[in-house]
């Protein structure tokens, strides 16, 4: 049995978290492992989860309040040892420069386009290093 990849979904909006789960599905591409989703709605919960378990990819909602996904992404890249790849949900295509500033590994616009999202998620899962344990600093 193939190991599962763990995807952490950060959004204060339950419907956005559901869109992410539905768009990514159980397996976003045939050549990547099945996906288990872990959800959180607050920055403290996100940091706790990153410290407690291995996460293969983080999906961060740039529109989350009060701690938006773009700022959180930059914080994670600065503070989390071996930070997992981050897929950022942007509110507008014009926010691509902010995604670059945040050091996101990939970005898609919101509302979630299932084809674009699954392709981006699968790309990040292909690049991951499954043997590494990721812990918060």
N, CA, C and O of each residue as an XYZ file, in Angstrom:
548
protein
N       0.843     -1.183      0.000
C       0.000      0.000      0.000
C       0.886      1.243      0.000
O       1.844      1.335      0.767
N       0.558      2.186     -0.859
C       1.354      3.409     -0.996
C       1.091      4.344      0.190
O      -0.054      4.482      0.622
N       2.142      4.988      0.723
C       1.936      5.916      1.827
C       1.093      7.110      1.389
O       1.028      7.455      0.209
N       0.463      7.716      2.361
C      -0.390      8.872      2.092
C       0.406     10.153      2.242
O       1.305     10.245      3.077
N       0.068     11.145      1.424
C       0.638     12.482      1.555
C      -0.328     13.309      2.401
O      -1.544     13.203      2.245
N       0.211     14.121      3.284
C      -0.621     14.945      4.151
C      -0.587     16.388      3.667
O       0.479     16.985      3.517
N      -1.781     16.938      3.424
C      -1.934     18.305      2.947
C      -2.661     19.099      4.030
O      -3.782     18.767      4.413
N      -2.009     20.148      4.514
C      -2.588     21.029      5.524
C      -3.288     22.181      4.818
O      -2.675     22.885      4.015
N      -4.575     22.375      5.116
C      -5.373     23.428      4.494
C      -5.701     24.470      5.557
O      -6.358     24.177      6.556
N      -5.222     25.705      5.318
C      -5.424     26.817      6.249
C      -6.360     27.842      5.626
O      -6.015     28.491      4.638
N      -7.549     27.982      6.212
C      -8.507     29.007      5.802
C      -9.509     29.192      6.925
O      -9.898     28.231      7.589
N      -9.926     30.439      7.134
C     -10.954     30.691      8.142
C     -12.352     30.427      7.584
O     -13.335     30.544      8.315
N     -12.454     30.076      6.314
C     -13.721     29.836      5.640
C     -13.888     28.341      5.376
O     -13.140     27.754      4.595
N     -14.869     27.736      6.029
C     -15.093     26.293      5.880
C     -15.409     25.921      4.434
O     -15.021     24.844      3.982
N     -16.104     26.787      3.703
C     -16.432     26.460      2.313
C     -15.172     26.476      1.433
O     -15.082     25.704      0.478
N     -14.211     27.336      1.741
C     -12.942     27.333      1.003
C     -12.177     26.044      1.286
O     -11.614     25.441      0.372
N     -12.156     25.626      2.533
C     -11.484     24.367      2.868
C     -12.144     23.198      2.138
O     -11.460     22.288      1.669
N     -13.457     23.225      2.043
C     -14.176     22.174      1.317
C     -13.837     22.216     -0.180
O     -13.627     21.171     -0.795
N     -13.784     23.420     -0.767
C     -13.416     23.543     -2.183
C     -12.045     22.944     -2.448
O     -11.837     22.277     -3.462
N     -11.113     23.183     -1.538
C      -9.755     22.642     -1.680
C      -9.793     21.112     -1.648
O      -9.185     20.453     -2.491
N     -10.505     20.560     -0.680
C     -10.606     19.095     -0.574
C     -11.237     18.485     -1.831
O     -10.760     17.473     -2.344
N     -12.299     19.102     -2.312
C     -12.979     18.581     -3.494
C     -12.127     18.733     -4.751
O     -12.099     17.835     -5.592
N     -11.436     19.857     -4.885
C     -10.603     20.095     -6.073
C      -9.403     19.155     -6.110
O      -9.042     18.648     -7.172
N      -8.790     18.925     -4.968
C      -7.633     18.035     -4.915
C      -8.019     16.576     -4.944
O      -7.286     15.740     -5.472
N      -9.165     16.272     -4.380
C      -9.638     14.896     -4.349
C      -8.743     13.979     -3.533
O      -7.811     14.425     -2.863
N      -9.042     12.703     -3.602
C      -8.230     11.724     -2.867
C      -6.848     11.535     -3.489
O      -5.898     11.151     -2.807
N      -6.747     11.810     -4.796
C      -5.464     11.664     -5.478
C      -5.463     12.656     -6.639
O      -6.125     12.417     -7.650
N      -4.724     13.774     -6.511
C      -4.784     14.824     -7.535
C      -4.200     14.429     -8.890
O      -4.471     15.094     -9.889
N      -3.414     13.372     -8.943
C      -2.856     12.858    -10.207
C      -2.509     11.386     -9.992
O      -2.243     10.972     -8.864
N      -2.511     10.597    -11.059
C      -2.243      9.162    -10.906
C      -0.847      8.831    -10.383
O      -0.652      7.768     -9.793
N       0.127      9.720    -10.588
C       1.504      9.418    -10.197
C       1.901      9.973     -8.834
O       3.081      9.958     -8.485
N       0.934     10.463     -8.057
C       1.226     10.942     -6.703
C       0.448     10.086     -5.709
O      -0.544      9.456     -6.078
N       0.888     10.058     -4.459
C       0.198      9.218     -3.475
C      -1.181      9.767     -3.127
O      -1.478     10.931     -3.394
N      -2.017      8.928     -2.533
C      -3.301      9.410     -2.030
C      -3.077     10.522     -1.001
O      -2.036     10.573     -0.347
N      -4.052     11.398     -0.870
C      -3.916     12.577     -0.018
C      -4.849     12.489      1.176
O      -6.012     12.104      1.060
N      -4.301     12.860      2.335
C      -5.082     13.048      3.550
C      -5.047     14.543      3.842
O      -3.975     15.147      3.846
N      -6.211     15.145      4.086
C      -6.284     16.574      4.370
C      -6.416     16.797      5.867
O      -7.164     16.104      6.557
N      -5.667     17.786      6.352
C      -5.773     18.252      7.725
C      -6.149     19.722      7.621
O      -5.495     20.484      6.910
N      -7.198     20.121      8.325
C      -7.695     21.489      8.201
C      -7.470     22.283      9.479
O      -7.481     21.747     10.587
N      -7.262     23.596      9.281
C      -7.210     24.504     10.420
C      -7.676     25.888      9.980
O      -7.593     26.244      8.804
N      -8.166     26.657     10.942
C      -8.733     27.970     10.643
C      -7.982     29.119     11.294
O      -8.293     30.282     11.038
N      -6.989     28.810     12.142
C      -6.264     29.866     12.841
C      -4.756     29.632     12.730
O      -4.298     28.505     12.545
N      -4.004     30.715     12.847
C      -2.549     30.610     12.797
C      -1.998     29.759     13.944
O      -1.118     28.935     13.696
N      -2.474     29.918     15.197
C      -1.944     29.051     16.254
C      -2.161     27.562     15.961
O      -1.289     26.741     16.246
N      -3.319     27.214     15.394
C      -3.583     25.810     15.059
C      -2.635     25.334     13.963
O      -2.118     24.219     14.029
N      -2.409     26.168     12.967
C      -1.499     25.826     11.871
C      -0.095     25.556     12.412
O       0.520     24.550     12.059
N       0.408     26.431     13.251
C       1.750     26.267     13.810
C       1.838     25.029     14.697
O       2.855     24.335     14.697
N       0.780     24.753     15.450
C       0.759     23.557     16.300
C       0.824     22.293     15.447
O       1.601     21.385     15.742
N       0.014     22.231     14.391
C       0.006     21.056     13.513
C       1.363     20.860     12.853
O       1.860     19.736     12.784
N       1.965     21.939     12.370
C       3.284     21.830     11.738
C       4.334     21.311     12.721
O       5.277     20.625     12.328
N       4.162     21.640     13.991
C       5.102     21.168     15.008
C       4.869     19.743     15.445
O       5.777     19.102     15.975
N       3.667     19.234     15.233
C       3.308     17.913     15.744
C       3.429     16.781     14.730
O       3.631     15.630     15.115
N       3.309     17.087     13.455
C       3.285     15.997     12.476
C       3.921     16.400     11.162
O       4.139     17.582     10.895
N       4.212     15.404     10.350
C       4.784     15.657      9.031
C       3.681     16.142      8.097
O       2.621     15.524      7.991
N       3.947     17.249      7.429
C       3.040     17.812      6.436
C       3.804     17.850      5.122
O       4.939     18.322      5.075
N       3.189     17.356      4.056
C       3.859     17.312      2.754
C       3.654     18.579      1.948
O       4.560     19.003      1.231
N       2.483     19.192      2.049
C       2.175     20.446      1.353
C       1.218     21.246      2.218
O       0.305     20.688      2.825
N       1.430     22.566      2.273
C       0.480     23.479      2.927
C      -0.288     24.233      1.843
O       0.301     24.721      0.879
N      -1.594     24.321      2.008
C      -2.427     25.152      1.151
C      -2.921     26.289      2.033
O      -3.637     26.059      3.007
N      -2.537     27.519      1.692
C      -2.864     28.681      2.521
C      -3.786     29.620      1.756
O      -3.513     29.970      0.608
N      -4.872     30.023      2.395
C      -5.831     30.958      1.813
C      -5.354     32.381      2.063
O      -5.274     32.827      3.207
N      -5.041     33.084      0.992
C      -4.567     34.460      1.106
C      -5.600     35.417      1.664
O      -5.252     36.515      2.098
N      -6.868     35.023      1.661
C      -7.944     35.900      2.132
C      -8.334     35.636      3.589
O      -9.270     36.256      4.094
N      -7.641     34.740      4.262
C      -7.955     34.435      5.652
C      -7.664     35.639      6.537
O      -6.687     36.358      6.328
N      -8.531     35.849      7.533
C      -8.349     36.949      8.486
C      -8.315     36.362      9.898
O      -8.985     35.361     10.153
N      -7.570     36.944     10.803
C      -6.762     38.142     10.655
C      -5.373     37.880     10.075
O      -4.718     38.819      9.623
N      -4.910     36.641     10.076
C      -3.576     36.335      9.543
C      -3.734     35.736      8.147
O      -4.026     34.549      8.007
N      -3.542     36.551      7.125
C      -3.714     36.116      5.743
C      -2.636     35.146      5.300
O      -1.519     35.156      5.817
N      -2.987     34.309      4.335
C      -2.096     33.262      3.872
C      -0.783     33.751      3.307
O       0.224     33.048      3.396
N      -0.765     34.954      2.721
C       0.490     35.448      2.141
C       1.502     35.782      3.226
O       2.666     35.390      3.138
N       1.065     36.497      4.237
C       1.952     36.809      5.357
C       2.343     35.564      6.133
O       3.483     35.430      6.579
N       1.385     34.650      6.291
C       1.672     33.397      6.991
C       2.702     32.589      6.212
O       3.595     31.988      6.809
N       2.588     32.567      4.886
C       3.552     31.843      4.061
C       4.953     32.384      4.291
O       5.891     31.616      4.508
N       5.095     33.686      4.246
C       6.420     34.293      4.451
C       6.947     33.953      5.845
O       8.131     33.653      6.003
N       6.083     33.997      6.845
C       6.481     33.648      8.205
C       6.944     32.192      8.275
O       7.971     31.899      8.887
N       6.195     31.282      7.653
C       6.574     29.869      7.678
C       7.927     29.649      7.012
O       8.763     28.904      7.522
N       8.140     30.302      5.866
C       9.404     30.143      5.142
C      10.581     30.647      5.977
O      11.694     30.132      5.860
N      10.334     31.660      6.825
C      11.389     32.206      7.688
C      11.586     31.403      8.966
O      12.705     31.317      9.472
N      10.512     30.809      9.498
C      10.566     30.274     10.853
C      10.451     28.763     10.993
O      10.811     28.225     12.040
N       9.967     28.068      9.989
C       9.756     26.623     10.120
C      10.901     25.883      9.446
O      11.147     26.043      8.251
N      11.592     25.074     10.229
C      12.700     24.272      9.719
C      12.156     23.292      8.694
O      11.185     22.587      8.970
N      12.766     23.236      7.510
C      12.338     22.382      6.410
C      10.847     22.578      6.119
O      10.070     21.624      6.068
N      10.482     23.838      5.933
C       9.091     24.195      5.656
C       8.584     23.419      4.443
O       9.257     23.363      3.414
N       7.401     22.822      4.562
C       6.850     22.119      3.404
C       6.525     23.105      2.285
O       6.387     24.302      2.538
N       6.403     22.618      1.055
C       6.005     23.506     -0.033
C       4.641     24.122      0.261
O       3.791     23.512      0.910
N       4.452     25.347     -0.233
C       3.204     26.075      0.016
C       2.519     26.384     -1.305
O       3.129     26.906     -2.238
N       1.231     26.045     -1.359
C       0.354     26.410     -2.459
C      -0.575     27.498     -1.937
O      -1.347     27.266     -1.006
N      -0.503     28.663     -2.524
C      -1.232     29.830     -2.047
C      -2.482     30.059     -2.887
O      -2.432     30.011     -4.116
N      -3.607     30.309     -2.212
C      -4.842     30.705     -2.888
C      -4.903     32.218     -2.888
O      -4.962     32.843     -1.829
N      -4.888     32.815     -4.081
C      -4.913     34.276     -4.217
C      -6.328     34.731     -4.583
O      -7.059     34.028     -5.279
N      -6.695     35.914     -4.103
C      -7.995     36.477     -4.422
C      -8.086     36.976     -5.850
O      -9.162     36.939     -6.446
N      -6.971     37.446     -6.415
C      -6.977     38.014     -7.770
C      -5.679     37.649     -8.472
O      -4.641     37.519     -7.824
N      -5.727     37.481     -9.795
C      -4.480     37.198    -10.522
C      -3.442     38.316    -10.348
O      -2.239     38.065    -10.422
N      -3.912     39.549    -10.118
C      -2.996     40.674     -9.927
C      -2.169     40.545     -8.648
O      -1.201     41.282     -8.461
N      -2.538     39.628     -7.779
C      -1.803     39.425     -6.530
C      -0.612     38.482     -6.694
O       0.020     38.105     -5.708
N      -0.305     38.102     -7.925
C       0.818     37.176     -8.152
C       2.129     37.725     -7.588
O       2.956     36.957     -7.097
N       2.329     39.046     -7.653
C       3.568     39.621     -7.103
C       3.637     39.418     -5.594
O       4.724     39.250     -5.042
N       2.470     39.432     -4.912
C       2.458     39.165     -3.470
C       2.773     37.703     -3.172
O       3.419     37.388     -2.172
N       2.315     36.823     -4.041
C       2.653     35.404     -3.879
C       4.158     35.214     -3.999
O       4.748     34.419     -3.267
N       4.780     35.944     -4.921
C       6.238     35.890     -5.061
C       6.906     36.434     -3.807
O       7.854     35.837     -3.297
N       6.414     37.570     -3.308
C       6.953     38.167     -2.081
C       6.853     37.183     -0.910
O       7.768     37.094     -0.091
N       5.750     36.454     -0.837
C       5.527     35.536      0.283
C       6.393     34.276      0.196
O       6.489     33.513      1.157
N       7.027     34.065     -0.974
C       7.871     32.900     -1.236
C       7.065     31.607     -1.360
O       7.557     30.523     -1.046
N       5.812     31.738     -1.823
C       4.990     30.554     -2.083
C       5.626     29.750     -3.212
O       6.227     30.312     -4.127
N       5.486     28.438     -3.136
C       6.036     27.560     -4.159
C       5.135     27.485     -5.385
O       5.601     27.182     -6.484
N       3.852     27.760     -5.199
C       2.882     27.787     -6.295
C       1.696     28.624     -5.829
O       1.483     28.813     -4.631
N       0.932     29.118     -6.794
C      -0.250     29.922     -6.450
C      -1.330     29.710     -7.496
O      -1.046     29.571     -8.685
N      -2.565     29.690     -7.037
C      -3.737     29.629     -7.905
C      -4.741     30.646     -7.400
O      -4.706     31.042     -6.235
N      -5.641     31.068     -8.288
C      -6.628     32.056     -7.880
C      -7.839     31.389     -7.237
O      -8.134     30.213     -7.450
N      -8.512     32.193     -6.450
C      -9.739     31.786     -5.768
C     -10.880     32.501     -6.465
O     -10.695     33.682     -6.759
N     -12.033     31.931     -6.764
C     -12.440     30.586     -6.359
C     -11.586     29.507     -7.021
O     -10.998     29.703     -8.084
N     -11.545     28.377     -6.355
C     -10.655     27.297     -6.749
C     -11.114     26.670     -8.067
O     -12.243     26.195     -8.193
N     -10.204     26.684     -9.046
C     -10.418     25.970    -10.311
C      -9.886     24.554    -10.089
O      -8.685     24.384     -9.884
N     -10.748     23.534    -10.123
C     -10.300     22.178     -9.789
C      -9.134     21.676    -10.645
O      -8.239     21.010    -10.125
N      -9.127     21.979    -11.935
C      -8.060     21.491    -12.808
C      -6.731     22.159    -12.461
O      -5.714     21.481    -12.309
N      -6.737     23.482    -12.337
C      -5.503     24.215    -12.007
C      -5.010     23.846    -10.610
O      -3.810     23.676    -10.395
N      -5.938     23.721     -9.664
C      -5.544     23.392     -8.298
C      -4.923     21.999     -8.231
O      -3.849     21.828     -7.656
N      -5.597     20.996     -8.820
C      -5.080     19.622     -8.775
C      -3.709     19.534     -9.440
O      -2.828     18.824     -8.955
N      -3.524     20.253    -10.550
C      -2.229     20.230    -11.236
C      -1.136     20.848    -10.364
O      -0.032     20.311    -10.282
N      -1.436     21.965     -9.717
C      -0.440     22.616     -8.842
C      -0.120     21.746     -7.635
O       1.045     21.588     -7.268
N      -1.160     21.179     -7.014
C      -0.943     20.323     -5.848
C      -0.118     19.096     -6.235
O       0.817     18.731     -5.523
N      -0.456     18.463     -7.349
C       0.296     17.286     -7.798
C       1.754     17.647     -8.068
O       2.656     16.881     -7.728
N       1.992     18.812     -8.677
C       3.363     19.242     -8.933
C       4.170     19.378     -7.659
O       5.329     18.968     -7.609
N       3.568     19.950     -6.628
C       4.276     20.097     -5.355
C       4.489     18.745     -4.680
O       5.527     18.522     -4.057
N       3.527     17.854     -4.796
C       3.687     16.524     -4.205
C       4.792     15.744     -4.898
O       5.497     14.969     -4.251
N       4.953     15.932     -6.190
C       6.026     15.245     -6.917
C       7.400     15.710     -6.446
O       8.352     14.930     -6.432
N       7.503     16.979     -6.061
C       8.797     17.558     -5.664
C       9.163     17.310     -4.210
O      10.310     17.531     -3.820
N       8.225     16.863     -3.410
C       8.463     16.731     -1.964
C       9.508     15.677     -1.654
O       9.810     14.812     -2.477
N      10.050     15.766     -0.458
C      11.014     14.782      0.023
C      10.340     14.005      1.144
O      10.362     14.451      2.292
N       9.742     12.854      0.845
C       8.912     12.156      1.822
C       9.651     11.642      3.047
O       9.019     11.368      4.067
N      10.961     11.505      2.978
C      11.675     10.949      4.122
C      11.959     11.978      5.204
O      12.355     11.618      6.312
N      11.762     13.242      4.897
C      12.119     14.272      5.881
C      10.967     14.539      6.835
O       9.820     14.686      6.414
N      11.277     14.600      8.102
C      10.309     15.008      9.097
C      10.355     16.521      9.205
O      11.435     17.110      9.236
N       9.198     17.148      9.262
C       9.160     18.601      9.338
C       8.649     19.014     10.706
O       7.594     18.559     11.148
N       9.381     19.854     11.357
C       9.011     20.335     12.692
C       9.142     21.847     12.739
O      10.001     22.427     12.076
N       8.287     22.477     13.527
C       8.386     23.934     13.713
C       9.620     24.251     14.545
O      10.015     23.474     15.414
N      10.220     25.399     14.267
C      11.384     25.820     15.039
C      10.957     26.398     16.360
O      11.801     26.810     17.156
